Amino acid sequence: MRHFRSEPLDEALVMRLLQAAHFAPSVGYMQPWRFIRVKSAKTRERMLALVEAERLETAKALGERQAEFLRLKVEGLRECAEVLVAALCDRRERHVFGRRTMPDMDLASVACAIQNMWLAARAENVGMGWVSMFDPQALRELLGMPEDSRPVAILCLGRVDAFYPRPMLESEGWKSREQLANLVFEDRWPAE
């Protein structure tokens, strides 16, 4: 979601959404997620500047699709009721279980927490959008996060007039959903 109404969300509702995230599956039960609630309008504006800077860099990297990309709405930071930053915790080396051979399993656990929150938000009739365009180091510094932590997502939450009938990027003609048959293989990866 990128289009929100600015009406505030009830505190008990926000806590239910955070609780849903907290009950997510976690490899090795490491629970590596941390959430920062951004209440300050000034901090939101500074975050928006980080997103805008990355949006422009992404547009340049897209070459011939630059103008098409710049027409897309990629965030709802100004309008949404709540802004959360989902992050990987610091002191990641403590979490060896599940990470010794698969070092990004803590990131997968954070993604599970975000997905749980997303599903709970939808069940509560709350829209949620995941903003991924930002410089992680700059956002970490802005929010005073420890050096060895990492912001993963800016999450925008709020009431919406309507949920999109299809993903917005599909509706806008950016990309279509892949066919499932092209993404599921049997016994081994297909030869080229």
mmCIF file of the C-alpha atoms, coordinates in Angstrom:
data_MODEL
# 
_entry.id   MODEL 
# 
loop_
_atom_site.group_PDB 
_atom_site.id 
_atom_site.type_symbol 
_atom_site.label_atom_id 
_atom_site.label_alt_id 
_atom_site.label_comp_id 
_atom_site.label_asym_id 
_atom_site.label_entity_id 
_atom_site.label_seq_id 
_atom_site.pdbx_PDB_ins_code 
_atom_site.Cartn_x 
_atom_site.Cartn_y 
_atom_site.Cartn_z 
_atom_site.occupancy 
_atom_site.B_iso_or_equiv 
_atom_site.pdbx_formal_charge 
_atom_site.auth_seq_id 
_atom_site.auth_comp_id 
_atom_site.auth_asym_id 
_atom_site.auth_atom_id 
_atom_site.pdbx_PDB_model_num 
ATOM 1   C CA . MET A 1 1   ? 0.000  0.000   0.000   1.00 0.00 ? 1   MET A CA 1 
ATOM 2   C CA . ARG A 1 2   ? 1.146  3.485   -0.827  1.00 0.00 ? 2   ARG A CA 1 
ATOM 3   C CA . HIS A 1 3   ? -2.106 5.419   -0.364  1.00 0.00 ? 3   HIS A CA 1 
ATOM 4   C CA . PHE A 1 4   ? -3.278 6.006   3.196   1.00 0.00 ? 4   PHE A CA 1 
ATOM 5   C CA . ARG A 1 5   ? -5.653 8.128   5.225   1.00 0.00 ? 5   ARG A CA 1 
ATOM 6   C CA . SER A 1 6   ? -3.793 10.018  7.936   1.00 0.00 ? 6   SER A CA 1 
ATOM 7   C CA . GLU A 1 7   ? -6.183 9.176   10.783  1.00 0.00 ? 7   GLU A CA 1 
ATOM 8   C CA . PRO A 1 8   ? -4.302 7.713   13.754  1.00 0.00 ? 8   PRO A CA 1 
ATOM 9   C CA . LEU A 1 9   ? -4.380 4.034   14.610  1.00 0.00 ? 9   LEU A CA 1 
ATOM 10  C CA . ASP A 1 10  ? -5.520 2.926   18.040  1.00 0.00 ? 10  ASP A CA 1 
ATOM 11  C CA . GLU A 1 11  ? -2.559 2.095   20.297  1.00 0.00 ? 11  GLU A CA 1 
ATOM 12  C CA . ALA A 1 12  ? -3.997 -1.334  21.153  1.00 0.00 ? 12  ALA A CA 1 
ATOM 13  C CA . LEU A 1 13  ? -4.210 -2.106  17.432  1.00 0.00 ? 13  LEU A CA 1 
ATOM 14  C CA . VAL A 1 14  ? -0.565 -1.118  16.857  1.00 0.00 ? 14  VAL A CA 1 
ATOM 15  C CA . MET A 1 15  ? 0.443  -3.347  19.773  1.00 0.00 ? 15  MET A CA 1 
ATOM 16  C CA . ARG A 1 16  ? -1.533 -6.279  18.278  1.00 0.00 ? 16  ARG A CA 1 
ATOM 17  C CA . LEU A 1 17  ? 0.328  -5.814  14.995  1.00 0.00 ? 17  LEU A CA 1 
ATOM 18  C CA . LEU A 1 18  ? 3.691  -5.721  16.760  1.00 0.00 ? 18  LEU A CA 1 
ATOM 19  C CA . GLN A 1 19  ? 2.684  -8.794  18.787  1.00 0.00 ? 19  GLN A CA 1 
ATOM 20  C CA . ALA A 1 20  ? 1.830  -10.620 15.550  1.00 0.00 ? 20  ALA A CA 1 
ATOM 21  C CA . ALA A 1 21  ? 5.313  -9.797  14.260  1.00 0.00 ? 21  ALA A CA 1 
ATOM 22  C CA . HIS A 1 22  ? 6.845  -10.976 17.510  1.00 0.00 ? 22  HIS A CA 1 
ATOM 23  C CA . PHE A 1 23  ? 5.112  -14.374 17.229  1.00 0.00 ? 23  PHE A CA 1 
ATOM 24  C CA . ALA A 1 24  ? 6.689  -15.024 13.822  1.00 0.00 ? 24  ALA A CA 1 
ATOM 25  C CA . PRO A 1 25  ? 8.694  -18.178 13.178  1.00 0.00 ? 25  PRO A CA 1 
ATOM 26  C CA . SER A 1 26  ? 12.361 -17.652 13.922  1.00 0.00 ? 26  SER A CA 1 
ATOM 27  C CA . VAL A 1 27  ? 15.226 -19.890 12.875  1.00 0.00 ? 27  VAL A CA 1 
ATOM 28  C CA . GLY A 1 28  ? 16.958 -21.136 16.027  1.00 0.00 ? 28  GLY A CA 1 
ATOM 29  C CA . TYR A 1 29  ? 14.413 -19.045 17.971  1.00 0.00 ? 29  TYR A CA 1 
ATOM 30  C CA . MET A 1 30  ? 16.862 -16.149 17.668  1.00 0.00 ? 30  MET A CA 1 
ATOM 31  C CA . GLN A 1 31  ? 14.132 -13.484 17.308  1.00 0.00 ? 31  GLN A CA 1 
ATOM 32  C CA . PRO A 1 32  ? 16.551 -11.061 15.623  1.00 0.00 ? 32  PRO A CA 1 
ATOM 33  C CA . TRP A 1 33  ? 13.911 -8.433  14.857  1.00 0.00 ? 33  TRP A CA 1 
ATOM 34  C CA . ARG A 1 34  ? 13.794 -4.995  16.363  1.00 0.00 ? 34  ARG A CA 1 
ATOM 35  C CA . PHE A 1 35  ? 11.169 -2.365  15.569  1.00 0.00 ? 35  PHE A CA 1 
ATOM 36  C CA . ILE A 1 36  ? 11.560 1.392   15.895  1.00 0.00 ? 36  ILE A CA 1 
ATOM 37  C CA . ARG A 1 37  ? 8.336  3.411   15.972  1.00 0.00 ? 37  ARG A CA 1 
ATOM 38  C CA . VAL A 1 38  ? 9.020  6.737   14.308  1.00 0.00 ? 38  VAL A CA 1 
ATOM 39  C CA . LYS A 1 39  ? 6.823  9.343   15.968  1.00 0.00 ? 39  LYS A CA 1 
ATOM 40  C CA . SER A 1 40  ? 8.733  12.525  15.097  1.00 0.00 ? 40  SER A CA 1 
ATOM 41  C CA . ALA A 1 41  ? 7.522  14.421  12.009  1.00 0.00 ? 41  ALA A CA 1 
ATOM 42  C CA . LYS A 1 42  ? 11.064 15.782  11.616  1.00 0.00 ? 42  LYS A CA 1 
ATOM 43  C CA . THR A 1 43  ? 12.526 12.259  11.572  1.00 0.00 ? 43  THR A CA 1 
ATOM 44  C CA . ARG A 1 44  ? 9.888  11.175  9.038   1.00 0.00 ? 44  ARG A CA 1 
ATOM 45  C CA . GLU A 1 45  ? 10.898 14.073  6.789   1.00 0.00 ? 45  GLU A CA 1 
ATOM 46  C CA . ARG A 1 46  ? 14.552 13.117  7.037   1.00 0.00 ? 46  ARG A CA 1 
ATOM 47  C CA . MET A 1 47  ? 13.639 9.497   6.231   1.00 0.00 ? 47  MET A CA 1 
ATOM 48  C CA . LEU A 1 48  ? 11.614 10.710  3.264   1.00 0.00 ? 48  LEU A CA 1 
ATOM 49  C CA . ALA A 1 49  ? 14.703 12.568  2.007   1.00 0.00 ? 49  ALA A CA 1 
ATOM 50  C CA . LEU A 1 50  ? 16.693 9.310   2.199   1.00 0.00 ? 50  LEU A CA 1 
ATOM 51  C CA . VAL A 1 51  ? 13.969 7.485   0.262   1.00 0.00 ? 51  VAL A CA 1 
ATOM 52  C CA . GLU A 1 52  ? 13.797 10.232  -2.368  1.00 0.00 ? 52  GLU A CA 1 
ATOM 53  C CA . ALA A 1 53  ? 17.581 10.203  -2.848  1.00 0.00 ? 53  ALA A CA 1 
ATOM 54  C CA . GLU A 1 54  ? 17.541 6.441   -3.427  1.00 0.00 ? 54  GLU A CA 1 
ATOM 55  C CA . ARG A 1 55  ? 14.470 6.713   -5.684  1.00 0.00 ? 55  ARG A CA 1 
ATOM 56  C CA . LEU A 1 56  ? 16.440 9.067   -7.952  1.00 0.00 ? 56  LEU A CA 1 
ATOM 57  C CA . GLU A 1 57  ? 19.487 6.759   -7.957  1.00 0.00 ? 57  GLU A CA 1 
ATOM 58  C CA . THR A 1 58  ? 17.273 3.772   -8.770  1.00 0.00 ? 58  THR A CA 1 
ATOM 59  C CA . ALA A 1 59  ? 15.685 5.720   -11.617 1.00 0.00 ? 59  ALA A CA 1 
ATOM 60  C CA . LYS A 1 60  ? 19.112 6.436   -13.105 1.00 0.00 ? 60  LYS A CA 1 
ATOM 61  C CA . ALA A 1 61  ? 20.051 2.755   -12.848 1.00 0.00 ? 61  ALA A CA 1 
ATOM 62  C CA . LEU A 1 62  ? 16.894 1.754   -14.753 1.00 0.00 ? 62  LEU A CA 1 
ATOM 63  C CA . GLY A 1 63  ? 18.045 3.470   -17.949 1.00 0.00 ? 63  GLY A CA 1 
ATOM 64  C CA . GLU A 1 64  ? 15.243 3.484   -20.512 1.00 0.00 ? 64  GLU A CA 1 
ATOM 65  C CA . ARG A 1 65  ? 12.586 2.809   -17.836 1.00 0.00 ? 65  ARG A CA 1 
ATOM 66  C CA . GLN A 1 66  ? 13.666 5.852   -15.786 1.00 0.00 ? 66  GLN A CA 1 
ATOM 67  C CA . ALA A 1 67  ? 10.727 8.116   -16.644 1.00 0.00 ? 67  ALA A CA 1 
ATOM 68  C CA . GLU A 1 68  ? 8.237  5.271   -16.225 1.00 0.00 ? 68  GLU A CA 1 
ATOM 69  C CA . PHE A 1 69  ? 9.702  4.490   -12.791 1.00 0.00 ? 69  PHE A CA 1 
ATOM 70  C CA . LEU A 1 70  ? 9.630  8.124   -11.650 1.00 0.00 ? 70  LEU A CA 1 
ATOM 71  C CA . ARG A 1 71  ? 5.861  8.208   -12.215 1.00 0.00 ? 71  ARG A CA 1 
ATOM 72  C CA . LEU A 1 72  ? 5.345  5.410   -9.656  1.00 0.00 ? 72  LEU A CA 1 
ATOM 73  C CA . LYS A 1 73  ? 4.469  6.172   -6.048  1.00 0.00 ? 73  LYS A CA 1 
ATOM 74  C CA . VAL A 1 74  ? 7.020  4.203   -4.030  1.00 0.00 ? 74  VAL A CA 1 
ATOM 75  C CA . GLU A 1 75  ? 6.179  5.194   -0.446  1.00 0.00 ? 75  GLU A CA 1 
ATOM 76  C CA . GLY A 1 76  ? 3.447  6.501   1.831   1.00 0.00 ? 76  GLY A CA 1 
ATOM 77  C CA . LEU A 1 77  ? 5.558  8.147   4.534   1.00 0.00 ? 77  LEU A CA 1 
ATOM 78  C CA . ARG A 1 78  ? 3.709  11.472  4.489   1.00 0.00 ? 78  ARG A CA 1 
ATOM 79  C CA . GLU A 1 79  ? 0.202  10.056  4.666   1.00 0.00 ? 79  GLU A CA 1 
ATOM 80  C CA . CYS A 1 80  ? 0.371  6.904   6.795   1.00 0.00 ? 80  CYS A CA 1 
ATOM 81  C CA . ALA A 1 81  ? -0.585 6.829   10.460  1.00 0.00 ? 81  ALA A CA 1 
ATOM 82  C CA . GLU A 1 82  ? 2.402  4.826   11.695  1.00 0.00 ? 82  GLU A CA 1 
ATOM 83  C CA . VAL A 1 83  ? 5.973  4.422   10.518  1.00 0.00 ? 83  VAL A CA 1 
ATOM 84  C CA . LEU A 1 84  ? 7.988  1.487   11.800  1.00 0.00 ? 84  LEU A CA 1 
ATOM 85  C CA . VAL A 1 85  ? 11.524 0.533   10.912  1.00 0.00 ? 85  VAL A CA 1 
ATOM 86  C CA . ALA A 1 86  ? 12.137 -3.208  11.034  1.00 0.00 ? 86  ALA A CA 1 
ATOM 87  C CA . ALA A 1 87  ? 15.748 -4.053  11.738  1.00 0.00 ? 87  ALA A CA 1 
ATOM 88  C CA . LEU A 1 88  ? 18.173 -6.873  12.364  1.00 0.00 ? 88  LEU A CA 1 
ATOM 89  C CA . CYS A 1 89  ? 19.486 -6.798  15.901  1.00 0.00 ? 89  CYS A CA 1 
ATOM 90  C CA . ASP A 1 90  ? 23.035 -6.020  16.852  1.00 0.00 ? 90  ASP A CA 1 
ATOM 91  C CA . ARG A 1 91  ? 25.521 -8.655  18.100  1.00 0.00 ? 91  ARG A CA 1 
ATOM 92  C CA . ARG A 1 92  ? 24.487 -11.042 15.310  1.00 0.00 ? 92  ARG A CA 1 
ATOM 93  C CA . GLU A 1 93  ? 27.413 -13.350 16.090  1.00 0.00 ? 93  GLU A CA 1 
ATOM 94  C CA . ARG A 1 94  ? 25.460 -14.620 19.142  1.00 0.00 ? 94  ARG A CA 1 
ATOM 95  C CA . HIS A 1 95  ? 23.008 -16.280 16.775  1.00 0.00 ? 95  HIS A CA 1 
ATOM 96  C CA . VAL A 1 96  ? 24.861 -19.285 15.370  1.00 0.00 ? 96  VAL A CA 1 
ATOM 97  C CA . PHE A 1 97  ? 21.963 -21.775 15.369  1.00 0.00 ? 97  PHE A CA 1 
ATOM 98  C CA . GLY A 1 98  ? 20.757 -21.822 11.761  1.00 0.00 ? 98  GLY A CA 1 
ATOM 99  C CA . ARG A 1 99  ? 23.356 -19.318 10.566  1.00 0.00 ? 99  ARG A CA 1 
ATOM 100 C CA . ARG A 1 100 ? 26.557 -21.349 10.500  1.00 0.00 ? 100 ARG A CA 1 
ATOM 101 C CA . THR A 1 101 ? 25.849 -22.665 6.993   1.00 0.00 ? 101 THR A CA 1 
ATOM 102 C CA . MET A 1 102 ? 23.022 -20.253 6.075   1.00 0.00 ? 102 MET A CA 1 
ATOM 103 C CA . PRO A 1 103 ? 24.281 -16.869 7.303   1.00 0.00 ? 103 PRO A CA 1 
ATOM 104 C CA . ASP A 1 104 ? 21.184 -14.904 6.257   1.00 0.00 ? 104 ASP A CA 1 
ATOM 105 C CA . MET A 1 105 ? 18.695 -16.913 8.299   1.00 0.00 ? 105 MET A CA 1 
ATOM 106 C CA . ASP A 1 106 ? 18.355 -14.024 10.744  1.00 0.00 ? 106 ASP A CA 1 
ATOM 107 C CA . LEU A 1 107 ? 17.266 -11.845 7.824   1.00 0.00 ? 107 LEU A CA 1 
ATOM 108 C CA . ALA A 1 108 ? 14.765 -14.555 6.847   1.00 0.00 ? 108 ALA A CA 1 
ATOM 109 C CA . SER A 1 109 ? 13.409 -14.463 10.391  1.00 0.00 ? 109 SER A CA 1 
ATOM 110 C CA . VAL A 1 110 ? 12.934 -10.683 10.213  1.00 0.00 ? 110 VAL A CA 1 
ATOM 111 C CA . ALA A 1 111 ? 11.106 -11.153 6.895   1.00 0.00 ? 111 ALA A CA 1 
ATOM 112 C CA . CYS A 1 112 ? 8.809  -13.672 8.615   1.00 0.00 ? 112 CYS A CA 1 
ATOM 113 C CA . ALA A 1 113 ? 8.053  -11.101 11.333  1.00 0.00 ? 113 ALA A CA 1 
ATOM 114 C CA . ILE A 1 114 ? 7.221  -8.492  8.691   1.00 0.00 ? 114 ILE A CA 1 
ATOM 115 C CA . GLN A 1 115 ? 4.975  -10.976 6.856   1.00 0.00 ? 115 GLN A CA 1 
ATOM 116 C CA . ASN A 1 116 ? 3.154  -11.844 10.091  1.00 0.00 ? 116 ASN A CA 1 
ATOM 117 C CA . MET A 1 117 ? 2.554  -8.155  10.733  1.00 0.00 ? 117 MET A CA 1 
ATOM 118 C CA . TRP A 1 118 ? 1.361  -7.669  7.155   1.00 0.00 ? 118 TRP A CA 1 
ATOM 119 C CA . LEU A 1 119 ? -1.178 -10.479 7.414   1.00 0.00 ? 119 LEU A CA 1 
ATOM 120 C CA . ALA A 1 120 ? -2.386 -9.233  10.802  1.00 0.00 ? 120 ALA A CA 1 
ATOM 121 C CA . ALA A 1 121 ? -2.715 -5.694  9.430   1.00 0.00 ? 121 ALA A CA 1 
ATOM 122 C CA . ARG A 1 122 ? -4.857 -6.935  6.550   1.00 0.00 ? 122 ARG A CA 1 
ATOM 123 C CA . ALA A 1 123 ? -7.039 -8.893  8.992   1.00 0.00 ? 123 ALA A CA 1 
ATOM 124 C CA . GLU A 1 124 ? -7.468 -5.660  10.986  1.00 0.00 ? 124 GLU A CA 1 
ATOM 125 C CA . ASN A 1 125 ? -8.374 -3.733  7.799   1.00 0.00 ? 125 ASN A CA 1 
ATOM 126 C CA . VAL A 1 126 ? -5.131 -1.757  7.977   1.00 0.00 ? 126 VAL A CA 1 
ATOM 127 C CA . GLY A 1 127 ? -2.954 -1.149  4.936   1.00 0.00 ? 127 GLY A CA 1 
ATOM 128 C CA . MET A 1 128 ? 0.779  -1.771  5.082   1.00 0.00 ? 128 MET A CA 1 
ATOM 129 C CA . GLY A 1 129 ? 3.543  -0.869  2.672   1.00 0.00 ? 129 GLY A CA 1 
ATOM 130 C CA . TRP A 1 130 ? 7.182  -1.960  2.694   1.00 0.00 ? 130 TRP A CA 1 
ATOM 131 C CA . VAL A 1 131 ? 9.616  0.774   1.650   1.00 0.00 ? 131 VAL A CA 1 
ATOM 132 C CA . SER A 1 132 ? 13.003 -0.627  0.666   1.00 0.00 ? 132 SER A CA 1 
ATOM 133 C CA . MET A 1 133 ? 14.588 2.365   -1.045  1.00 0.00 ? 133 MET A CA 1 
ATOM 134 C CA . PHE A 1 134 ? 17.002 3.947   1.401   1.00 0.00 ? 134 PHE A CA 1 
ATOM 135 C CA . ASP A 1 135 ? 20.679 3.933   2.283   1.00 0.00 ? 135 ASP A CA 1 
ATOM 136 C CA . PRO A 1 136 ? 20.839 1.462   5.223   1.00 0.00 ? 136 PRO A CA 1 
ATOM 137 C CA . GLN A 1 137 ? 23.867 3.143   6.797   1.00 0.00 ? 137 GLN A CA 1 
ATOM 138 C CA . ALA A 1 138 ? 22.294 6.607   6.619   1.00 0.00 ? 138 ALA A CA 1 
ATOM 139 C CA . LEU A 1 139 ? 19.019 5.330   8.115   1.00 0.00 ? 139 LEU A CA 1 
ATOM 140 C CA . ARG A 1 140 ? 20.891 3.459   10.837  1.00 0.00 ? 140 ARG A CA 1 
ATOM 141 C CA . GLU A 1 141 ? 22.751 6.657   11.752  1.00 0.00 ? 141 GLU A CA 1 
ATOM 142 C CA . LEU A 1 142 ? 19.575 8.769   11.634  1.00 0.00 ? 142 LEU A CA 1 
ATOM 143 C CA . LEU A 1 143 ? 17.880 6.419   14.089  1.00 0.00 ? 143 LEU A CA 1 
ATOM 144 C CA . GLY A 1 144 ? 20.902 6.009   16.375  1.00 0.00 ? 144 GLY A CA 1 
ATOM 145 C CA . MET A 1 145 ? 21.079 2.260   15.797  1.00 0.00 ? 145 MET A CA 1 
ATOM 146 C CA . PRO A 1 146 ? 24.167 0.261   16.859  1.00 0.00 ? 146 PRO A CA 1 
ATOM 147 C CA . GLU A 1 147 ? 26.890 -0.113  14.237  1.00 0.00 ? 147 GLU A CA 1 
ATOM 148 C CA . ASP A 1 148 ? 26.338 -3.864  13.866  1.00 0.00 ? 148 ASP A CA 1 
ATOM 149 C CA . SER A 1 149 ? 22.544 -3.637  13.439  1.00 0.00 ? 149 SER A CA 1 
ATOM 150 C CA . ARG A 1 150 ? 20.851 -3.180  10.085  1.00 0.00 ? 150 ARG A CA 1 
ATOM 151 C CA . PRO A 1 151 ? 17.562 -1.574  9.020   1.00 0.00 ? 151 PRO A CA 1 
ATOM 152 C CA . VAL A 1 152 ? 15.662 -3.941  6.725   1.00 0.00 ? 152 VAL A CA 1 
ATOM 153 C CA . ALA A 1 153 ? 12.426 -2.106  5.961   1.00 0.00 ? 153 ALA A CA 1 
ATOM 154 C CA . ILE A 1 154 ? 10.495 1.072   6.504   1.00 0.00 ? 154 ILE A CA 1 
ATOM 155 C CA . LEU A 1 155 ? 6.918  -0.007  7.134   1.00 0.00 ? 155 LEU A CA 1 
ATOM 156 C CA . CYS A 1 156 ? 4.034  2.380   6.530   1.00 0.00 ? 156 CYS A CA 1 
ATOM 157 C CA . LEU A 1 157 ? 0.743  1.486   8.216   1.00 0.00 ? 157 LEU A CA 1 
ATOM 158 C CA . GLY A 1 158 ? -2.643 3.136   8.184   1.00 0.00 ? 158 GLY A CA 1 
ATOM 159 C CA . ARG A 1 159 ? -6.265 3.059   7.226   1.00 0.00 ? 159 ARG A CA 1 
ATOM 160 C CA . VAL A 1 160 ? -6.973 3.055   3.505   1.00 0.00 ? 160 VAL A CA 1 
ATOM 161 C CA . ASP A 1 161 ? -9.973 3.989   1.396   1.00 0.00 ? 161 ASP A CA 1 
ATOM 162 C CA . ALA A 1 162 ? -9.648 0.683   -0.439  1.00 0.00 ? 162 ALA A CA 1 
ATOM 163 C CA . PHE A 1 163 ? -7.163 -2.136  -0.833  1.00 0.00 ? 163 PHE A CA 1 
ATOM 164 C CA . TYR A 1 164 ? -5.682 -2.455  -4.292  1.00 0.00 ? 164 TYR A CA 1 
ATOM 165 C CA . PRO A 1 165 ? -7.417 -5.146  -6.375  1.00 0.00 ? 165 PRO A CA 1 
ATOM 166 C CA . ARG A 1 166 ? -3.951 -6.266  -7.576  1.00 0.00 ? 166 ARG A CA 1 
ATOM 167 C CA . PRO A 1 167 ? -0.442 -5.325  -6.498  1.00 0.00 ? 167 PRO A CA 1 
ATOM 168 C CA . MET A 1 168 ? 0.098  -1.659  -7.393  1.00 0.00 ? 168 MET A CA 1 
ATOM 169 C CA . LEU A 1 169 ? 3.144  -2.316  -9.580  1.00 0.00 ? 169 LEU A CA 1 
ATOM 170 C CA . GLU A 1 170 ? 1.095  -4.795  -11.585 1.00 0.00 ? 170 GLU A CA 1 
ATOM 171 C CA . SER A 1 171 ? -1.829 -2.360  -11.904 1.00 0.00 ? 171 SER A CA 1 
ATOM 172 C CA . GLU A 1 172 ? 0.588  0.344   -13.053 1.00 0.00 ? 172 GLU A CA 1 
ATOM 173 C CA . GLY A 1 173 ? 1.993  -1.961  -15.741 1.00 0.00 ? 173 GLY A CA 1 
ATOM 174 C CA . TRP A 1 174 ? 5.471  -2.159  -14.184 1.00 0.00 ? 174 TRP A CA 1 
ATOM 175 C CA . LYS A 1 175 ? 5.538  -5.954  -14.027 1.00 0.00 ? 175 LYS A CA 1 
ATOM 176 C CA . SER A 1 176 ? 3.147  -8.893  -14.032 1.00 0.00 ? 176 SER A CA 1 
ATOM 177 C CA . ARG A 1 177 ? 3.101  -11.768 -11.591 1.00 0.00 ? 177 ARG A CA 1 
ATOM 178 C CA . GLU A 1 178 ? 5.203  -14.698 -12.785 1.00 0.00 ? 178 GLU A CA 1 
ATOM 179 C CA . GLN A 1 179 ? 3.400  -17.913 -13.635 1.00 0.00 ? 179 GLN A CA 1 
ATOM 180 C CA . LEU A 1 180 ? 3.748  -20.392 -10.766 1.00 0.00 ? 180 LEU A CA 1 
ATOM 181 C CA . ALA A 1 181 ? 4.524  -23.209 -13.204 1.00 0.00 ? 181 ALA A CA 1 
ATOM 182 C CA . ASN A 1 182 ? 7.691  -21.330 -14.227 1.00 0.00 ? 182 ASN A CA 1 
ATOM 183 C CA . LEU A 1 183 ? 8.888  -21.085 -10.627 1.00 0.00 ? 183 LEU A CA 1 
ATOM 184 C CA . VAL A 1 184 ? 8.393  -24.639 -9.326  1.00 0.00 ? 184 VAL A CA 1 
ATOM 185 C CA . PHE A 1 185 ? 10.764 -27.390 -10.423 1.00 0.00 ? 185 PHE A CA 1 
ATOM 186 C CA . GLU A 1 186 ? 10.742 -31.133 -9.872  1.00 0.00 ? 186 GLU A CA 1 
ATOM 187 C CA . ASP A 1 187 ? 13.721 -33.013 -8.478  1.00 0.00 ? 187 ASP A CA 1 
ATOM 188 C CA . ARG A 1 188 ? 16.307 -30.555 -9.801  1.00 0.00 ? 188 ARG A CA 1 
ATOM 189 C CA . TRP A 1 189 ? 16.842 -27.183 -11.446 1.00 0.00 ? 189 TRP A CA 1 
ATOM 190 C CA . PRO A 1 190 ? 15.964 -27.392 -15.141 1.00 0.00 ? 190 PRO A CA 1 
ATOM 191 C CA . ALA A 1 191 ? 18.721 -27.282 -17.728 1.00 0.00 ? 191 ALA A CA 1 
ATOM 192 C CA . GLU A 1 192 ? 18.964 -24.062 -19.715 1.00 0.00 ? 192 GLU A CA 1 
# 
